[in-house]
Amino acid sequence: MMIRLEGISKLYGVPPQEMRALSGVDLSIDAGEYVAIMGTSGSGKSTLLNILGCLDHPTEGHYLLAERDVSTLDDTALSKVRNEVLGFVFQQFHLLPRLSVIKNVLLPLIYAPEYPSDALEKGTAALSSVGLENKLAAKPGELSGGQQQRVAIARALINEPSILLADEPTGNLDKQSGREILDIFKKLNRDGRTVIMVTHDSEVAKESGRVVVIEDGRIVSDQRGLHARGERS
């Protein structure tokens, strides 16, 4: 078991105005799974992803990542986990407009304990894996939205994370570009990465091997999809 959440709750604010974003969530995810977390706005899905990504602390419960209880770690230790184990892709691309594509991809390496001597080779390989090996010198503004999201995926891959977390990664894209991004996630999953994707779109969720539905901070459904790892639609 790679991920196990036990009784995870998240509260914001103070009584009596506190808001419960998550309430007693139990969830286990095996290495190599492709899981979609689906829910409407305000359902708690993004809060759940933030906790899975060690971007936020649960108020209650335990989060075991590779059998390590990361819910007890301080911010410095959590930052190390994020840098070594997790890769993030968001709806907004968060690319620095004045930097070239390759420099945007290499940014996470700044936080590595030691800047790798083969950084350029790593960045080129990451861009090649998303079909942008010929765009190293381009600036983000010269790329389409779909291409910018590919750069964001390459950046998420630069530290070779075992888990890729995506928050509405096709939300700002047209249908064709979104399709291409989903195909990249499928390929990454087939290559062995665990993929966890938050979406409100049932068609996007169906691309995964498992769909977890959250409502009012609670998991109300957890079903295997039609496309298990290694299969294509």
Summary of the structure (lengths in Angstrom):
residues: 233
radius of gyration: 17.6
end to end distance: 26.4
largest distance: 56.1
contacts: 734
relative contact order: 0.20
helix: 34%
strand: 27%
